[in-house]
Amino acid sequence: MSTPTGPASGLPVRMPRPRQSGRHRRPEPVVAPEGAAALVLAVPGAPSSATRGLAEEVISIARSELPGLNALVGYLDGDDAEFPTLSSVLAQNAAERVARVEQARAAGREAADPEGPSAVVVPLLAGPDSALIRQIRQAVMDSGTQVELTDVLGPHPLLAEALHVRLSEAGLARADRARLFTVATAADGIVLATVGGEEAVQAAGITGMLLAARLAVPVMAAALDVDGSVASVAEQLTSSGSAQLALAPYLVGPEVPEGLLDIAAKEAGCAAAEPLGAYPAIGKLVLSMYMSALGITPAVPQGAPAH
């Protein structure tokens, strides 16, 4: 028997928690809209199991930030067997989108014809590389589908954070400038290595300024694919007073040919950090590009402290 206020036995009753209000209220989680365009990650370079693992990790980060996200991977130099090409991924995704509508109608449900792009293609590139961007555009044309193509991921403060973390992981920079401890191998000059020629060097320079502010050391960008660029920048840094240099790859990883970073480090006469890889900021920036293209409220902050 119960009373209007609860069970007669006197056992405690679990009441629903009141909805928190005011400025401290936890924001509602953003989820992918139903039927939204797919996010297709365009992965450059020669495909490999390591490249696939990196791409899948980036996609996993994006999905964790936006539940319900339909995310796919397309390779610029794929073989359509083990590594599907970007054009085939886009064509198959568009066909499946139409098929879902037809299946819904066949089942007696109302379903509107698909509108807008079937996919948003995000290049897995930290900076601009005109040759690779042309390759991506050609793959989009070859797919014969309506697609939105975003810019590359940088420049962005989160990439400066990622560079800082990779340098600190290699023992080439302090993890946190606010902590008063020294790193014996900390560099006093950074060569920011990119690919894509002069355009890429200029774009990398913007993130380089943010990195310089974090480390309080000079940072200069150089192009790995321009003969003499790395050696010239290293010489400029040493001439201006830097005694211990470090090479920081302003690269996700797949876009640079194997062995090129090792050659560049030897040219500069210094140690090198690892490429950005699947650092969380990469996945968040990929998602930010996708959300901006579709007009979904971005979930990526403008900057964050290094961990």
N, C-alpha and C positions, 0 to 999 in steps of 0.2 A: 504494500500500500504506500502511496506517495502523497505528498502534500503539494500545494501550489508552488512551494519554493524549492522542492527537491525531494529525494527519496526519504521515506520515513525512517530507514535504518540509520540515518545520520552519517552515511559514508560520504566522503568528499565528492563533489561533482566537478569534473573538468569542464570549465567554461571556456568558450572561445576567447583568445586574446584580443583585446580591443585594438582596432586599427590605429597605428601610430600616426599622429598628425604633426603638423608644424615642419620647421626646416630640418629637423633631425629624422624625419620619416624616411625609411629606406625606399629608394626608387624602385618602381616596378621593373622587373627584368625585361629587356627588349628581346623579342623573338622575331624570327624571319616571317614576313607576311606569307600567307598561304598563296601558293602559285607564283611566288616571286622568281625572278630570273636566277639562274644558277650562277655561282661564282666559279669561274674557270681560271685556275692558276696556270699561266704560260711559263713553262720552265725551259730556259735556254741551255745550250751546251750539250755535250755528249751524254746520253742517258746512261745510268748505272744504278746498281742497287742502292748505293749511298745517296745518289741524287733522289731516287724515289723515296727513300726513308726521310730525307730532309723535307721534300715536298709534302709528304703525308703528315709530318709533324707540324708544319706550318698550317696545313688545313685543319688539323686537330685543334690547334690554338684558336683559329678563327671560329670553329664550331663551338668551342667552349664559351666563347664570348657572345655568340648569337645562336641559341638553340633553334633547331629546325632548319639550319642552313643547308642548302643543297650545294655541295662543293665538289669540284672535279679537278683533275690534273691533266694537262695536255703538254706534250713535249714538242719543242720546235724541231728537233732532230730525231723524232721517234720513228718506230718501225711498224706501228699499228698491230704488233703482235704482243710483245711484252711491254712495250712503251707506246701507248696510243698517241698519235700525232694530234696537235692542237686542232687542225681542221676537221679530223674525224670525230673528235670529242664534241666539238660544237655542232656538227651535223647530226650526230646521234642524239644529243641532248634536245635539239629542236624537234627531231622526229618523235621522241618520247613525249615531249610536251603536247604535241598534237594528238598522239595516241591516247594520252590520259583523258583528254576532252572527249574523244570519240567513245572511249570505254564508259565514261560517265553517262553520256547520252544513251548508249546502248542499254545501260542499266536503268534507264528511265529517270535519271537525275538531270536537272537543268545545269548546263555548263556553257559559259560564254566562250566565244572564240578567243584564242590567246592574243593578247595585245602587248605592245612594247617589245623590248629586246628579250630574246630567249636566254641570254647569258651576259654576264659582265666579265670581261677578260682583264685580269690583273697581271701585268708582267712581274716576274720574280726578279726584279732588278733594283738595286739601291739607287743607281744613277742612270742618266740617259746614255744609250748606246744606239746610234742611228741605224747601224746595220742590223742589230737585233730587232729593233722596233719595226723596221721595214719587213723583216721576216715574219713578225707577228701579224702585221697588217695583211700580208699576202696570204697567210694561213686563214685569217678571218674571211678574206674575199673568196678563197677556195672553198670554204665551208658552205657558201651560199646562204648564210643565215643572218638574221638581224641581231647584231651584237654591239654592246657598248664596250669601248676600249678605254681603260683608265691610263693615267700617267704612271711613271715609275714611283717607287716608294719615297725617294728623297728629293730634296733635303728635308730633314725633320729632326727636332730635338731628341726624339727617341732613338734615332740612329747614332747620335753623338753619345748617348748613354750606352748603347750597345758596343760601340767602339771602345769606350772607356772600360767596360767590363771585360772585353776580350783582351785588352792590353794588361789589365790587372791580373787576369787569369794566367797570362804568360809571364807574370812577374816584371812587367815593363812599366807599370804605373801603380801609384797608390790606389787602393780600392775606394778610399774616401778621403778627399783632401782635408776634411774637417778633423780627421783623426791624426794626432801628432806622432806618427811613427814613420820610419823611413823604409824604403825598399832599395836594397843595395844596387839592383840592376835597373832602377827606374830611369827611363829615358828623359833627356832634356831637350829633345827635338823629335818630332814625329813626321815621317813620310807617309802621307795618306794615299794609298795606292788604289787606283781605279782603272777601268777600261772604258773605251769609247772616245778616245782622242781629247781634243781641247775642250769640246762642249762638256764632256764628263768631268774634266779637271775643274772647270769653272763652277759646275754644280756642286762638286765635292768640296770645293773651297768654302761654301756656305756652312755645311755641316762641320768642316774643319775649324771654322771660327768658334763654333759652339763647343767643340772638343777642346780647343785651346783654352777657352774660358774655364772649362772644368778642370784641366790639368795644370794650368798656369805655365805652359811651355809652348814654344812656337810649333805650329802645324802647317805644313805645306803639301798640297796635292800634286800627284804625278800620275802620268798615264803609263800603265804597264805595256800597252800596245803601241807606244811611240818610242822609237829607238833613242836612248840617251836621256829620256825624261826623268827616270828615277835617279840616275847618277847625277844629273844636273841639279835636281832639287836637294839631294843629299849634300852636294858640295856647297850650295847656298846656305844650308842650315849650319854646316860646320864652319863656314866662313864668318857667319854671324855670331859664333860663340858656342854652338851646341857641341858637346864633347861625346855624348852617348846617344845615338839615334835608335829609333825603333820603326819598323814598318807596320802600319795598321791597314789591313785590307778593307777598303770601302766597297765590299763585295759580299753578296750572299754566299757565293761559292761556285754554283754550277756554271756561271757565265765565264769563268776564267779557265783557260786550258791548263791541264795538269803540268806541274813543274814550273810554271811561269812565276809564281810567287817566290819560289826558292831562288830562281835566277835573279829576280829583282832584289831580294835580300842580300845576295852576294854582291850585286852592283853597288848597293848602298853601304855595304860593310857592316850590317847590323842584324839583330834578331828580328823575327816577325811574329806578330800575333796571328791567331786563327781568323779565318773569314767570319762574317756575322752569323752564317748558318741559320739554324732554327731558333735563334734567340727570341724570346716572347714578343719583343717589340716588332719583329718581322711579321708574325701572324696578326698582331693587332693592326699594323699599318695596312696589310693586305685587306683585312676586313673593313678598315676605315675607307679605303678606296672604293670598295664594293658598296658600302652603305651610302657614301656620298653620291655615287653614280645613280642610285635608286631613290635618293632623297630620304633615306632612313636616318633618324637622329644618330649622329656619330657617338661612339662609346669610347673613343681613344682620347686620353688627355694630351694636352700640348707638350707636356714634358713630365718626367718623373725622375726621382733620385735614383742613383745607382744602388744596386743591392750588394 
